[in-house]
């Protein structure tokens, strides 16, 4: 899943509108809208605030690359 898809799914699991979700997480509604559209560039702080509701935290994950032949 992409970040926009994940954000929308998390918000819907919580049963909240974009405005309610934003207020609950302490970010602007615009942040939620932009992330869900895939046009936003949220800060790590904003993403952590949103993810905290679900016991998650933003982190770095190693990308698996195919070995060159």
mmCIF file of the N, C-alpha and C atoms, coordinates in Angstrom:
data_MODEL
# 
_entry.id   MODEL 
# 
loop_
_atom_site.group_PDB 
_atom_site.id 
_atom_site.type_symbol 
_atom_site.label_atom_id 
_atom_site.label_alt_id 
_atom_site.label_comp_id 
_atom_site.label_asym_id 
_atom_site.label_entity_id 
_atom_site.label_seq_id 
_atom_site.pdbx_PDB_ins_code 
_atom_site.Cartn_x 
_atom_site.Cartn_y 
_atom_site.Cartn_z 
_atom_site.occupancy 
_atom_site.B_iso_or_equiv 
_atom_site.pdbx_formal_charge 
_atom_site.auth_seq_id 
_atom_site.auth_comp_id 
_atom_site.auth_asym_id 
_atom_site.auth_atom_id 
_atom_site.pdbx_PDB_model_num 
ATOM 1   N N  . UNK A 1 1  ? 0.843   -1.194  0.000   1.00 0.00 ? 1  UNK A N  1 
ATOM 2   C CA . UNK A 1 1  ? 0.000   0.000   0.000   1.00 0.00 ? 1  UNK A CA 1 
ATOM 3   C C  . UNK A 1 1  ? 0.884   1.252   0.000   1.00 0.00 ? 1  UNK A C  1 
ATOM 4   N N  . UNK A 1 2  ? 0.387   2.263   -0.650  1.00 0.00 ? 2  UNK A N  1 
ATOM 5   C CA . UNK A 1 2  ? 1.085   3.546   -0.655  1.00 0.00 ? 2  UNK A CA 1 
ATOM 6   C C  . UNK A 1 2  ? 0.709   4.337   0.592   1.00 0.00 ? 2  UNK A C  1 
ATOM 7   N N  . UNK A 1 3  ? 1.437   5.412   0.867   1.00 0.00 ? 3  UNK A N  1 
ATOM 8   C CA . UNK A 1 3  ? 1.109   6.255   2.023   1.00 0.00 ? 3  UNK A CA 1 
ATOM 9   C C  . UNK A 1 3  ? -0.306  6.824   1.884   1.00 0.00 ? 3  UNK A C  1 
ATOM 10  N N  . UNK A 1 4  ? -0.702  7.359   0.710   1.00 0.00 ? 4  UNK A N  1 
ATOM 11  C CA . UNK A 1 4  ? -2.078  7.858   0.591   1.00 0.00 ? 4  UNK A CA 1 
ATOM 12  C C  . UNK A 1 4  ? -3.132  6.779   0.859   1.00 0.00 ? 4  UNK A C  1 
ATOM 13  N N  . UNK A 1 5  ? -2.931  5.593   0.323   1.00 0.00 ? 5  UNK A N  1 
ATOM 14  C CA . UNK A 1 5  ? -3.894  4.503   0.544   1.00 0.00 ? 5  UNK A CA 1 
ATOM 15  C C  . UNK A 1 5  ? -3.945  4.107   2.017   1.00 0.00 ? 5  UNK A C  1 
ATOM 16  N N  . UNK A 1 6  ? -2.777  4.042   2.637   1.00 0.00 ? 6  UNK A N  1 
ATOM 17  C CA . UNK A 1 6  ? -2.703  3.661   4.044   1.00 0.00 ? 6  UNK A CA 1 
ATOM 18  C C  . UNK A 1 6  ? -3.375  4.700   4.933   1.00 0.00 ? 6  UNK A C  1 
ATOM 19  N N  . UNK A 1 7  ? -3.121  5.976   4.662   1.00 0.00 ? 7  UNK A N  1 
ATOM 20  C CA . UNK A 1 7  ? -3.710  7.051   5.465   1.00 0.00 ? 7  UNK A CA 1 
ATOM 21  C C  . UNK A 1 7  ? -5.232  6.996   5.391   1.00 0.00 ? 7  UNK A C  1 
ATOM 22  N N  . UNK A 1 8  ? -5.757  6.848   4.191   1.00 0.00 ? 8  UNK A N  1 
ATOM 23  C CA . UNK A 1 8  ? -7.206  6.805   4.016   1.00 0.00 ? 8  UNK A CA 1 
ATOM 24  C C  . UNK A 1 8  ? -7.799  5.592   4.718   1.00 0.00 ? 8  UNK A C  1 
ATOM 25  N N  . UNK A 1 9  ? -7.146  4.440   4.592   1.00 0.00 ? 9  UNK A N  1 
ATOM 26  C CA . UNK A 1 9  ? -7.627  3.217   5.238   1.00 0.00 ? 9  UNK A CA 1 
ATOM 27  C C  . UNK A 1 9  ? -7.611  3.366   6.762   1.00 0.00 ? 9  UNK A C  1 
ATOM 28  N N  . UNK A 1 10 ? -6.550  3.948   7.300   1.00 0.00 ? 10 UNK A N  1 
ATOM 29  C CA . UNK A 1 10 ? -6.454  4.144   8.750   1.00 0.00 ? 10 UNK A CA 1 
ATOM 30  C C  . UNK A 1 10 ? -7.557  5.076   9.243   1.00 0.00 ? 10 UNK A C  1 
ATOM 31  N N  . UNK A 1 11 ? -7.786  6.155   8.509   1.00 0.00 ? 11 UNK A N  1 
ATOM 32  C CA . UNK A 1 11 ? -8.830  7.111   8.899   1.00 0.00 ? 11 UNK A CA 1 
ATOM 33  C C  . UNK A 1 11 ? -10.200 6.456   8.881   1.00 0.00 ? 11 UNK A C  1 
ATOM 34  N N  . UNK A 1 12 ? -10.460 5.683   7.835   1.00 0.00 ? 12 UNK A N  1 
ATOM 35  C CA . UNK A 1 12 ? -11.764 5.016   7.728   1.00 0.00 ? 12 UNK A CA 1 
ATOM 36  C C  . UNK A 1 12 ? -11.934 3.954   8.804   1.00 0.00 ? 12 UNK A C  1 
ATOM 37  N N  . UNK A 1 13 ? -10.847 3.247   9.165   1.00 0.00 ? 13 UNK A N  1 
ATOM 38  C CA . UNK A 1 13 ? -10.923 2.264   10.250  1.00 0.00 ? 13 UNK A CA 1 
ATOM 39  C C  . UNK A 1 13 ? -11.309 2.944   11.564  1.00 0.00 ? 13 UNK A C  1 
ATOM 40  N N  . UNK A 1 14 ? -10.862 4.183   11.725  1.00 0.00 ? 14 UNK A N  1 
ATOM 41  C CA . UNK A 1 14 ? -11.189 4.944   12.922  1.00 0.00 ? 14 UNK A CA 1 
ATOM 42  C C  . UNK A 1 14 ? -12.594 5.529   12.843  1.00 0.00 ? 14 UNK A C  1 
ATOM 43  N N  . UNK A 1 15 ? -13.216 5.477   11.657  1.00 0.00 ? 15 UNK A N  1 
ATOM 44  C CA . UNK A 1 15 ? -14.572 5.992   11.476  1.00 0.00 ? 15 UNK A CA 1 
ATOM 45  C C  . UNK A 1 15 ? -14.664 7.507   11.556  1.00 0.00 ? 15 UNK A C  1 
ATOM 46  N N  . UNK A 1 16 ? -13.620 8.186   11.070  1.00 0.00 ? 16 UNK A N  1 
ATOM 47  C CA . UNK A 1 16 ? -13.565 9.642   11.171  1.00 0.00 ? 16 UNK A CA 1 
ATOM 48  C C  . UNK A 1 16 ? -13.523 10.300  9.794   1.00 0.00 ? 16 UNK A C  1 
ATOM 49  N N  . UNK A 1 17 ? -14.075 11.502  9.716   1.00 0.00 ? 17 UNK A N  1 
ATOM 50  C CA . UNK A 1 17 ? -13.943 12.313  8.509   1.00 0.00 ? 17 UNK A CA 1 
ATOM 51  C C  . UNK A 1 17 ? -12.520 12.866  8.478   1.00 0.00 ? 17 UNK A C  1 
ATOM 52  N N  . UNK A 1 18 ? -12.151 13.463  7.367   1.00 0.00 ? 18 UNK A N  1 
ATOM 53  C CA . UNK A 1 18 ? -10.819 14.070  7.290   1.00 0.00 ? 18 UNK A CA 1 
ATOM 54  C C  . UNK A 1 18 ? -10.643 15.146  8.356   1.00 0.00 ? 18 UNK A C  1 
ATOM 55  N N  . UNK A 1 19 ? -11.666 15.979  8.531   1.00 0.00 ? 19 UNK A N  1 
ATOM 56  C CA . UNK A 1 19 ? -11.589 17.061  9.523   1.00 0.00 ? 19 UNK A CA 1 
ATOM 57  C C  . UNK A 1 19 ? -11.479 16.503  10.941  1.00 0.00 ? 19 UNK A C  1 
ATOM 58  N N  . UNK A 1 20 ? -12.273 15.488  11.251  1.00 0.00 ? 20 UNK A N  1 
ATOM 59  C CA . UNK A 1 20 ? -12.229 14.880  12.586  1.00 0.00 ? 20 UNK A CA 1 
ATOM 60  C C  . UNK A 1 20 ? -10.879 14.211  12.844  1.00 0.00 ? 20 UNK A C  1 
ATOM 61  N N  . UNK A 1 21 ? -10.392 13.507  11.833  1.00 0.00 ? 21 UNK A N  1 
ATOM 62  C CA . UNK A 1 21 ? -9.116  12.815  11.965  1.00 0.00 ? 21 UNK A CA 1 
ATOM 63  C C  . UNK A 1 21 ? -7.988  13.820  12.179  1.00 0.00 ? 21 UNK A C  1 
ATOM 64  N N  . UNK A 1 22 ? -8.005  14.892  11.414  1.00 0.00 ? 22 UNK A N  1 
ATOM 65  C CA . UNK A 1 22 ? -6.986  15.937  11.539  1.00 0.00 ? 22 UNK A CA 1 
ATOM 66  C C  . UNK A 1 22 ? -7.005  16.554  12.935  1.00 0.00 ? 22 UNK A C  1 
ATOM 67  N N  . UNK A 1 23 ? -8.190  16.902  13.401  1.00 0.00 ? 23 UNK A N  1 
ATOM 68  C CA . UNK A 1 23 ? -8.315  17.518  14.727  1.00 0.00 ? 23 UNK A CA 1 
ATOM 69  C C  . UNK A 1 23 ? -7.852  16.541  15.811  1.00 0.00 ? 23 UNK A C  1 
ATOM 70  N N  . UNK A 1 24 ? -8.247  15.308  15.701  1.00 0.00 ? 24 UNK A N  1 
ATOM 71  C CA . UNK A 1 24 ? -7.883  14.286  16.675  1.00 0.00 ? 24 UNK A CA 1 
ATOM 72  C C  . UNK A 1 24 ? -6.375  14.075  16.738  1.00 0.00 ? 24 UNK A C  1 
ATOM 73  N N  . UNK A 1 25 ? -5.692  14.176  15.578  1.00 0.00 ? 25 UNK A N  1 
ATOM 74  C CA . UNK A 1 25 ? -4.254  13.925  15.514  1.00 0.00 ? 25 UNK A CA 1 
ATOM 75  C C  . UNK A 1 25 ? -3.414  15.191  15.641  1.00 0.00 ? 25 UNK A C  1 
ATOM 76  N N  . UNK A 1 26 ? -4.056  16.348  15.713  1.00 0.00 ? 26 UNK A N  1 
ATOM 77  C CA . UNK A 1 26 ? -3.322  17.595  15.913  1.00 0.00 ? 26 UNK A CA 1 
ATOM 78  C C  . UNK A 1 26 ? -2.608  18.102  14.672  1.00 0.00 ? 26 UNK A C  1 
ATOM 79  N N  . UNK A 1 27 ? -3.176  17.801  13.515  1.00 0.00 ? 27 UNK A N  1 
ATOM 80  C CA . UNK A 1 27 ? -2.643  18.319  12.257  1.00 0.00 ? 27 UNK A CA 1 
ATOM 81  C C  . UNK A 1 27 ? -3.770  19.028  11.527  1.00 0.00 ? 27 UNK A C  1 
ATOM 82  N N  . UNK A 1 28 ? -3.427  19.774  10.491  1.00 0.00 ? 28 UNK A N  1 
ATOM 83  C CA . UNK A 1 28 ? -4.482  20.475  9.749   1.00 0.00 ? 28 UNK A CA 1 
ATOM 84  C C  . UNK A 1 28 ? -5.215  19.508  8.823   1.00 0.00 ? 28 UNK A C  1 
ATOM 85  N N  . UNK A 1 29 ? -6.449  19.868  8.512   1.00 0.00 ? 29 UNK A N  1 
ATOM 86  C CA . UNK A 1 29 ? -7.244  19.068  7.575   1.00 0.00 ? 29 UNK A CA 1 
ATOM 87  C C  . UNK A 1 29 ? -6.545  19.007  6.223   1.00 0.00 ? 29 UNK A C  1 
ATOM 88  N N  . UNK A 1 30 ? -5.886  20.084  5.882   1.00 0.00 ? 30 UNK A N  1 
ATOM 89  C CA . UNK A 1 30 ? -5.162  20.165  4.602   1.00 0.00 ? 30 UNK A CA 1 
ATOM 90  C C  . UNK A 1 30 ? -4.068  19.095  4.519   1.00 0.00 ? 30 UNK A C  1 
ATOM 91  N N  . UNK A 1 31 ? -3.385  18.843  5.635   1.00 0.00 ? 31 UNK A N  1 
ATOM 92  C CA . UNK A 1 31 ? -2.350  17.803  5.654   1.00 0.00 ? 31 UNK A CA 1 
ATOM 93  C C  . UNK A 1 31 ? -2.969  16.457  5.292   1.00 0.00 ? 31 UNK A C  1 
ATOM 94  N N  . UNK A 1 32 ? -4.111  16.147  5.916   1.00 0.00 ? 32 UNK A N  1 
ATOM 95  C CA . UNK A 1 32 ? -4.786  14.872  5.659   1.00 0.00 ? 32 UNK A CA 1 
ATOM 96  C C  . UNK A 1 32 ? -5.229  14.802  4.202   1.00 0.00 ? 32 UNK A C  1 
ATOM 97  N N  . UNK A 1 33 ? -5.859  15.867  3.715   1.00 0.00 ? 33 UNK A N  1 
ATOM 98  C CA . UNK A 1 33 ? -6.331  15.904  2.327   1.00 0.00 ? 33 UNK A CA 1 
ATOM 99  C C  . UNK A 1 33 ? -5.183  15.689  1.349   1.00 0.00 ? 33 UNK A C  1 
ATOM 100 N N  . UNK A 1 34 ? -4.104  16.426  1.528   1.00 0.00 ? 34 UNK A N  1 
ATOM 101 C CA . UNK A 1 34 ? -2.983  16.346  0.602   1.00 0.00 ? 34 UNK A CA 1 
ATOM 102 C C  . UNK A 1 34 ? -2.324  14.970  0.619   1.00 0.00 ? 34 UNK A C  1 
ATOM 103 N N  . UNK A 1 35 ? -2.183  14.392  1.809   1.00 0.00 ? 35 UNK A N  1 
ATOM 104 C CA . UNK A 1 35 ? -1.572  13.061  1.890   1.00 0.00 ? 35 UNK A CA 1 
ATOM 105 C C  . UNK A 1 35 ? -2.464  12.040  1.199   1.00 0.00 ? 35 UNK A C  1 
ATOM 106 N N  . UNK A 1 36 ? -3.768  12.091  1.462   1.00 0.00 ? 36 UNK A N  1 
ATOM 107 C CA . UNK A 1 36 ? -4.690  11.129  0.847   1.00 0.00 ? 36 UNK A CA 1 
ATOM 108 C C  . UNK A 1 36 ? -4.744  11.272  -0.672  1.00 0.00 ? 36 UNK A C  1 
ATOM 109 N N  . UNK A 1 37 ? -4.526  12.462  -1.179  1.00 0.00 ? 37 UNK A N  1 
ATOM 110 C CA . UNK A 1 37 ? -4.510  12.685  -2.635  1.00 0.00 ? 37 UNK A CA 1 
ATOM 111 C C  . UNK A 1 37 ? -3.167  12.305  -3.256  1.00 0.00 ? 37 UNK A C  1 
ATOM 112 N N  . UNK A 1 38 ? -2.163  12.161  -2.414  1.00 0.00 ? 38 UNK A N  1 
ATOM 113 C CA . UNK A 1 38 ? -0.827  11.875  -2.922  1.00 0.00 ? 38 UNK A CA 1 
ATOM 114 C C  . UNK A 1 38 ? -0.095  13.117  -3.373  1.00 0.00 ? 38 UNK A C  1 
ATOM 115 N N  . UNK A 1 39 ? -0.591  14.292  -2.971  1.00 0.00 ? 39 UNK A N  1 
ATOM 116 C CA . UNK A 1 39 ? 0.038   15.549  -3.375  1.00 0.00 ? 39 UNK A CA 1 
ATOM 117 C C  . UNK A 1 39 ? 0.767   16.228  -2.232  1.00 0.00 ? 39 UNK A C  1 
ATOM 118 N N  . UNK A 1 40 ? 0.640   15.677  -1.040  1.00 0.00 ? 40 UNK A N  1 
ATOM 119 C CA . UNK A 1 40 ? 1.249   16.294  0.134   1.00 0.00 ? 40 UNK A CA 1 
ATOM 120 C C  . UNK A 1 40 ? 2.687   15.878  0.341   1.00 0.00 ? 40 UNK A C  1 
ATOM 121 N N  . UNK A 1 41 ? 3.370   16.651  1.146   1.00 0.00 ? 41 UNK A N  1 
ATOM 122 C CA . UNK A 1 41 ? 4.736   16.350  1.539   1.00 0.00 ? 41 UNK A CA 1 
ATOM 123 C C  . UNK A 1 41 ? 4.802   16.519  3.051   1.00 0.00 ? 41 UNK A C  1 
ATOM 124 N N  . UNK A 1 42 ? 4.146   15.597  3.790   1.00 0.00 ? 42 UNK A N  1 
ATOM 125 C CA . UNK A 1 42 ? 4.060   15.755  5.234   1.00 0.00 ? 42 UNK A CA 1 
ATOM 126 C C  . UNK A 1 42 ? 5.412   15.573  5.919   1.00 0.00 ? 42 UNK A C  1 
ATOM 127 N N  . UNK A 1 43 ? 5.556   16.230  7.041   1.00 0.00 ? 43 UNK A N  1 
ATOM 128 C CA . UNK A 1 43 ? 6.778   16.056  7.823   1.00 0.00 ? 43 UNK A CA 1 
ATOM 129 C C  . UNK A 1 43 ? 6.718   14.716  8.551   1.00 0.00 ? 43 UNK A C  1 
ATOM 130 N N  . UNK A 1 44 ? 7.860   14.241  8.982   1.00 0.00 ? 44 UNK A N  1 
ATOM 131 C CA . UNK A 1 44 ? 7.904   13.003  9.766   1.00 0.00 ? 44 UNK A CA 1 
ATOM 132 C C  . UNK A 1 44 ? 7.095   13.197  11.048  1.00 0.00 ? 44 UNK A C  1 
ATOM 133 N N  . UNK A 1 45 ? 7.158   14.394  11.615  1.00 0.00 ? 45 UNK A N  1 
ATOM 134 C CA . UNK A 1 45 ? 6.393   14.704  12.830  1.00 0.00 ? 45 UNK A CA 1 
ATOM 135 C C  . UNK A 1 45 ? 4.895   14.542  12.587  1.00 0.00 ? 45 UNK A C  1 
ATOM 136 N N  . UNK A 1 46 ? 4.397   15.040  11.466  1.00 0.00 ? 46 UNK A N  1 
ATOM 137 C CA . UNK A 1 46 ? 2.974   14.902  11.138  1.00 0.00 ? 46 UNK A CA 1 
ATOM 138 C C  . UNK A 1 46 ? 2.600   13.442  10.939  1.00 0.00 ? 46 UNK A C  1 
ATOM 139 N N  . UNK A 1 47 ? 3.436   12.702  10.212  1.00 0.00 ? 47 UNK A N  1 
ATOM 140 C CA . UNK A 1 47 ? 3.144   11.289  9.985   1.00 0.00 ? 47 UNK A CA 1 
ATOM 141 C C  . UNK A 1 47 ? 3.161   10.501  11.290  1.00 0.00 ? 47 UNK A C  1 
ATOM 142 N N  . UNK A 1 48 ? 4.100   10.820  12.180  1.00 0.00 ? 48 UNK A N  1 
ATOM 143 C CA . UNK A 1 48 ? 4.138   10.133  13.471  1.00 0.00 ? 48 UNK A CA 1 
ATOM 144 C C  . UNK A 1 48 ? 2.910   10.464  14.311  1.00 0.00 ? 48 UNK A C  1 
ATOM 145 N N  . UNK A 1 49 ? 2.455   11.699  14.252  1.00 0.00 ? 49 UNK A N  1 
ATOM 146 C CA . UNK A 1 49 ? 1.259   12.080  14.994  1.00 0.00 ? 49 UNK A CA 1 
ATOM 147 C C  . UNK A 1 49 ? 0.048   11.287  14.519  1.00 0.00 ? 49 UNK A C  1 
ATOM 148 N N  . UNK A 1 50 ? -0.046  11.118  13.230  1.00 0.00 ? 50 UNK A N  1 
ATOM 149 C CA . UNK A 1 50 ? -1.152  10.368  12.636  1.00 0.00 ? 50 UNK A CA 1 
ATOM 150 C C  . UNK A 1 50 ? -1.024  8.878   12.972  1.00 0.00 ? 50 UNK A C  1 
ATOM 151 N N  . UNK A 1 51 ? 0.158   8.332   12.817  1.00 0.00 ? 51 UNK A N  1 
ATOM 152 C CA . UNK A 1 51 ? 0.391   6.897   13.017  1.00 0.00 ? 51 UNK A CA 1 
ATOM 153 C C  . UNK A 1 51 ? 0.272   6.471   14.477  1.00 0.00 ? 51 UNK A C  1 
ATOM 154 N N  . UNK A 1 52 ? 0.529   7.397   15.392  1.00 0.00 ? 52 UNK A N  1 
ATOM 155 C CA . UNK A 1 52 ? 0.520   7.084   16.829  1.00 0.00 ? 52 UNK A CA 1 
ATOM 156 C C  . UNK A 1 52 ? -0.814  6.496   17.280  1.00 0.00 ? 52 UNK A C  1 
ATOM 157 N N  . UNK A 1 53 ? -1.904  6.934   16.683  1.00 0.00 ? 53 UNK A N  1 
ATOM 158 C CA . UNK A 1 53 ? -3.233  6.427   17.012  1.00 0.00 ? 53 UNK A CA 1 
ATOM 159 C C  . UNK A 1 53 ? -3.301  4.915   16.863  1.00 0.00 ? 53 UNK A C  1 
ATOM 160 N N  . UNK A 1 54 ? -2.525  4.384   15.943  1.00 0.00 ? 54 UNK A N  1 
ATOM 161 C CA . UNK A 1 54 ? -2.537  2.951   15.653  1.00 0.00 ? 54 UNK A CA 1 
ATOM 162 C C  . UNK A 1 54 ? -1.326  2.224   16.236  1.00 0.00 ? 54 UNK A C  1 
ATOM 163 N N  . UNK A 1 55 ? -0.596  2.915   17.117  1.00 0.00 ? 55 UNK A N  1 
ATOM 164 C CA . UNK A 1 55 ? 0.581   2.310   17.728  1.00 0.00 ? 55 UNK A CA 1 
ATOM 165 C C  . UNK A 1 55 ? 1.739   2.159   16.769  1.00 0.00 ? 55 UNK A C  1 
ATOM 166 N N  . UNK A 1 56 ? 1.776   3.008   15.742  1.00 0.00 ? 56 UNK A N  1 
ATOM 167 C CA . UNK A 1 56 ? 2.823   2.934   14.718  1.00 0.00 ? 56 UNK A CA 1 
ATOM 168 C C  . UNK A 1 56 ? 3.730   4.145   14.798  1.00 0.00 ? 56 UNK A C  1 
ATOM 169 N N  . UNK A 1 57 ? 4.885   4.021   14.158  1.00 0.00 ? 57 UNK A N  1 
ATOM 170 C CA . UNK A 1 57 ? 5.844   5.108   14.085  1.00 0.00 ? 57 UNK A CA 1 
ATOM 171 C C  . UNK A 1 57 ? 6.522   5.041   12.731  1.00 0.00 ? 57 UNK A C  1 
ATOM 172 N N  . UNK A 1 58 ? 6.834   6.192   12.174  1.00 0.00 ? 58 UNK A N  1 
ATOM 173 C CA . UNK A 1 58 ? 7.516   6.247   10.886  1.00 0.00 ? 58 UNK A CA 1 
ATOM 174 C C  . UNK A 1 58 ? 8.938   5.740   11.088  1.00 0.00 ? 58 UNK A C  1 
ATOM 175 N N  . UNK A 1 59 ? 9.397   4.935   10.162  1.00 0.00 ? 59 UNK A N  1 
ATOM 176 C CA . UNK A 1 59 ? 10.758  4.419   10.239  1.00 0.00 ? 59 UNK A CA 1 
ATOM 177 C C  . UNK A 1 59 ? 11.312  4.159   8.864   1.00 0.00 ? 59 UNK A C  1 
ATOM 178 N N  . UNK A 1 60 ? 12.551  3.827   8.833   1.00 0.00 ? 60 UNK A N  1 
ATOM 179 C CA . UNK A 1 60 ? 13.205  3.510   7.569   1.00 0.00 ? 60 UNK A CA 1 
ATOM 180 C C  . UNK A 1 60 ? 13.257  2.002   7.411   1.00 0.00 ? 60 UNK A C  1 
ATOM 181 N N  . UNK A 1 61 ? 12.900  1.546   6.241   1.00 0.00 ? 61 UNK A N  1 
ATOM 182 C CA . UNK A 1 61 ? 12.881  0.124   5.944   1.00 0.00 ? 61 UNK A CA 1 
ATOM 183 C C  . UNK A 1 61 ? 13.825  -0.121  4.774   1.00 0.00 ? 61 UNK A C  1 
ATOM 184 N N  . UNK A 1 62 ? 14.639  -1.118  4.922   1.00 0.00 ? 62 UNK A N  1 
ATOM 185 C CA . UNK A 1 62 ? 15.589  -1.444  3.856   1.00 0.00 ? 62 UNK A CA 1 
ATOM 186 C C  . UNK A 1 62 ? 14.823  -1.899  2.614   1.00 0.00 ? 62 UNK A C  1 
ATOM 187 N N  . UNK A 1 63 ? 15.210  -1.380  1.470   1.00 0.00 ? 63 UNK A N  1 
ATOM 188 C CA . UNK A 1 63 ? 14.605  -1.749  0.200   1.00 0.00 ? 63 UNK A CA 1 
ATOM 189 C C  . UNK A 1 63 ? 15.353  -2.951  -0.348  1.00 0.00 ? 63 UNK A C  1 
ATOM 190 N N  . UNK A 1 64 ? 14.612  -3.969  -0.708  1.00 0.00 ? 64 UNK A N  1 
ATOM 191 C CA . UNK A 1 64 ? 15.228  -5.155  -1.305  1.00 0.00 ? 64 UNK A CA 1 
ATOM 192 C C  . UNK A 1 64 ? 15.404  -4.895  -2.793  1.00 0.00 ? 64 UNK A C  1 
ATOM 193 N N  . UNK A 1 65 ? 16.617  -4.993  -3.240  1.00 0.00 ? 65 UNK A N  1 
ATOM 194 C CA . UNK A 1 65 ? 16.902  -4.782  -4.661  1.00 0.00 ? 65 UNK A CA 1 
ATOM 195 C C  . UNK A 1 65 ? 17.306  -6.095  -5.284  1.00 0.00 ? 65 UNK A C  1 
ATOM 196 N N  . UNK A 1 66 ? 16.933  -6.255  -6.551  1.00 0.00 ? 66 UNK A N  1 
ATOM 197 C CA . UNK A 1 66 ? 17.333  -7.463  -7.287  1.00 0.00 ? 66 UNK A CA 1 
ATOM 198 C C  . UNK A 1 66 ? 18.818  -7.394  -7.558  1.00 0.00 ? 66 UNK A C  1 
ATOM 199 N N  . UNK A 1 67 ? 19.459  -8.516  -7.467  1.00 0.00 ? 67 UNK A N  1 
ATOM 200 C CA . UNK A 1 67 ? 20.893  -8.572  -7.767  1.00 0.00 ? 67 UNK A CA 1 
ATOM 201 C C  . UNK A 1 67 ? 21.091  -8.422  -9.263  1.00 0.00 ? 67 UNK A C  1 
ATOM 202 N N  . UNK A 1 68 ? 22.123  -7.650  -9.611  1.00 0.00 ? 68 UNK A N  1 
ATOM 203 C CA . UNK A 1 68 ? 22.447  -7.478  -11.041 1.00 0.00 ? 68 UNK A CA 1 
ATOM 204 C C  . UNK A 1 68 ? 22.943  -8.800  -11.595 1.00 0.00 ? 68 UNK A C  1 
ATOM 205 N N  . UNK A 1 69 ? 22.514  -9.133  -12.787 1.00 0.00 ? 69 UNK A N  1 
ATOM 206 C CA . UNK A 1 69 ? 22.922  -10.391 -13.416 1.00 0.00 ? 69 UNK A CA 1 
ATOM 207 C C  . UNK A 1 69 ? 24.186  -10.210 -14.195 1.00 0.00 ? 69 UNK A C  1 
# 
